[in-house]
Amino acid sequence: MPSSTQKKDFLWLQLRDLPYFRGVLRAVESRFYQDIELPRPVLDLGCGDGHFVTVTFDTPIDFGIDPWTGPVHQAIGRGGYRTVVQGAGDEIPVPDGSYASVMSNSVLEHIPDLDPVIREVARVLQPDGMFVFCVPNHNFLDNLSISSFFDRVGLKFLGNAYRSFFNRISRHHHCDSPEVWEERLAKAGFRIERWWHYFSPKSLHVLEWGHYFGLPSLIIHVFTRQWILVRQPWNLALAKAICQPAYDEADNQPKGSYTFYIARKVDD
């Protein structure tokens, strides 16, 4: 499945619809998919409102599933999927071996009990099927700027409190290393083919501070269900300038805060 047939400015396409701290991360991830061949049919685990796939791919994904009613209705309306259903990741309502690829973009870190979900992904994949996903990693909390400041001035207890706070508002249950993921995936019958860290500490600072500077977008969203009211380049020029260095940095960052995985189901 070719991901895109033309050069796109994914940063602009994400920023015009999302708060900039989310938009820049999603833009980097959209770019990754342009070099990945996802064999059809494709299942998107945790499809959310469907915004990501409509920006990232030129043709609809075969199947999307998400547990939340509102986002599922939005995903249906966006037209980025041939089929969208509401459901949980540990009970996907399809027969064994239905899909050649499963993707899951920044979803798995939010699921408390991951093992049943990973086993279910293995069940719905065909032999030798691909499992492509991205998650925050073990560097995420250490790369936060405010907690690092507290550490440097000898207030490590405040640094730890801030890390706990930021992890909570990010709704993270897992920020794991590749070694942890390798073990977790192997138990379900997967082999990791490739992984890379991305989003440097400096880029994470853009995301971190964006949570606070993005509060006006949250207020707008509460009243209008839109994150951005004026989707024009002049209105988003400052946000784009702030985010451009993070979008332009090299994909492979040794101390990156997130990890992208390409795994393969091992034949029985």
Secondary structure, 3 states (H helix, E strand, C coil): CCCCCCCCCHHHHHHCCCCHHHHHHHHHHHHHHHHCCCCCCEEEECCCCCHHHHHHCCCCEEEEEECCHHHHHHHHHHCCEEEEEECCCCCCCCCCCCEEEEEEECCHHHCCCCHHHHHHHHHHEEEEEEEEEEEECCCCCCCCHHHHHHHHCCCHHHHHHHHHHHHHHCCCCCCCCHHHHHHHHHHCCEEEEEEEEECCHHHHHHHHHHHHHCHHHHHHHHHHCCCCCCCCCCCCHHHHHHHHHHHHCCCCCCCCCEEEEEEEECCC
